[in-house]
Amino acid sequence: MRVLNKLFPKRKNKYLPYMREEHEHTHMVEATKSLKKNIDLIMAELHYSEDIKIIFLEHSHKAVVYIESLVDQEKMQNKLFIPQSNYDTHHLGRLPNTRHSEDINEVIYALLSGSAVYIEDGEKRMAIFTVTSSHNRKIQEPDSEKVLRGAHEGFIESIMVNINLVRKRIQNRDLVVKYYRIGKKMNSNMAVMYMDGIASPKNIKELERRLKAISMDAVLSPGFLEELIEDNSMSPFPQMLNTERPDSVAANIMEGRIGVFLEGSSTCLILPVTFFAFYQSPDDYNSRWISSTFVRLLRLMSFIIAIGLPSFYIAVVGFHFEVIPDPLVIPIKSSINNIAYPPILEALVMVVIIELIRESGIRLPSPIGQTIGIVGGLVIGDAVVRAGLVSNLMIIIVALTAIASFVVPSNELSNALRLLTFPLILLASTLGFLGIVFGFLFLLIHLIKLKSFGTAYLAPVAPFRARDVMDTFIRLPLFLMNKRPKDAAPMKEDTGGRSREWKKNER
């Protein structure tokens, strides 16, 4: 290769001293005073793409450059061309809402974001106008995070609109937004949002360190970003909370957590989080605390049912028939008597069928997907029982398992529960109750060791903090929760939540 490189050296670009290398995204490339050279630099960097338009003004001494596929033509007319009837073009760079730059890289980023650039011959400074064409969908409630009471707004695919929705709820001068460019080729716009004076500086610095270490060509979605910066990518459990609800993001930011937005996605990543954060819902705080506590305990109980019920059934039928009460022995024995293969195959077949029905229901259009889910489940369930392939009891067990996995408010954790069902089934089929105990012990050890940006995943249970338990398994009245949870390591723990002091003053 070296010999070939010496024989056939690469042709040098005459503008190479002015242009950035692919890996030099952060270096400034200073513009020149030559209009032609500045335009040549920009065009060379953008590979002379044919949707780049250059409009020359005043005998080609001035020019406006923009990418026609990204700008709004009506905004261009109103902001750039119509003012020429009232202003001399010399004042075009001094119009309101204009920023200036002498950095070619910054100008290119602005063009790729949908801005127009005004350049003068003999002037290094270039004026940047925001004339982006926006095609945003309507703000509506997220389908995966519906609530009975509270706000019915959800994020959309515009990062500016999403930040606006959070800022409307937190109208405070300490709310900080920082922008980043991520992906060497794609240059996706990303925003980090937190409360200065509440969020942990250590968490902020650690997030910035991990973001700067990303060197991929493209980060297409928050799923990419999550895998690149989370503590343990080999764990089935999500270590960042995904949400499309502005009220959830605002509540977490006020507790000292950090929100991460990515352009083109309606999902916000919240960090650091604990296991119990995935079982919390906005409805818990919009209804009576007693009923919220009951529902939350029900959700946490569904965790055990979702991963342990099929394995428990297999262990009882295959190894520990003596634990079945006497009145149930005959019905259960008659149900499984005519099944030709062992319970593990029976369970695996039914779990796989349920997963196939669930996936097909998601991928198909909504009306067809609902029909497939209901009709497919009823028809297949009845047919396999009549054919003697699966017992009636197994149908009940698998149906309860599927329902329990849907109770989880977080779709990411629900997927983890579906995955954990299979290893526990295999352990139960080989070792019975002992296998289930080993499986749950391994799971507990993994959860205790797992961290989310240095925060213990099972906090406040491990390590135990009695004060923070009031918003985990249970949800006590809000006036008693006057301290922020320590798992987010907030700088300021007191929330000032002593709103029931008026009761004492009445005495």
Secondary structure as UniProt FT lines:
FT   HELIX           2..7
FT   TURN            14..18
FT   TURN            22..23
FT   HELIX           35..45
FT   TURN            46..48
FT   TURN            50..51
FT   STRAND          52..57
FT   TURN            58..61
FT   STRAND          62..67
FT   TURN            68..70
FT   HELIX           73..76
FT   HELIX           77..81
FT   HELIX           82..85
FT   HELIX           89..94
FT   STRAND          98..101
FT   HELIX           104..112
FT   TURN            113..114
FT   STRAND          115..120
FT   TURN            121..122
FT   STRAND          126..130
FT   TURN            143..144
FT   HELIX           159..169
FT   TURN            173..174
FT   STRAND          175..182
FT   TURN            184..186
FT   STRAND          188..195
FT   TURN            196..198
FT   HELIX           201..212
FT   HELIX           222..229
FT   TURN            233..234
FT   STRAND          241..243
FT   HELIX           246..254
FT   TURN            255..256
FT   STRAND          258..262
FT   TURN            263..264
FT   STRAND          268..271
FT   HELIX           275..279
FT   HELIX           283..286
FT   HELIX           289..318
FT   HELIX           321..323
FT   HELIX           326..336
FT   TURN            337..338
FT   HELIX           343..363
FT   HELIX           366..386
FT   TURN            387..388
FT   HELIX           392..406
FT   HELIX           411..431
FT   HELIX           433..449
FT   STRAND          451..452
FT   TURN            453..454
FT   STRAND          455..456
FT   TURN            457..464
FT   HELIX           466..471
FT   TURN            472..473
FT   HELIX           478..480
FT   HELIX           486..488
FT   TURN            499..500
FT   HELIX           501..505
//
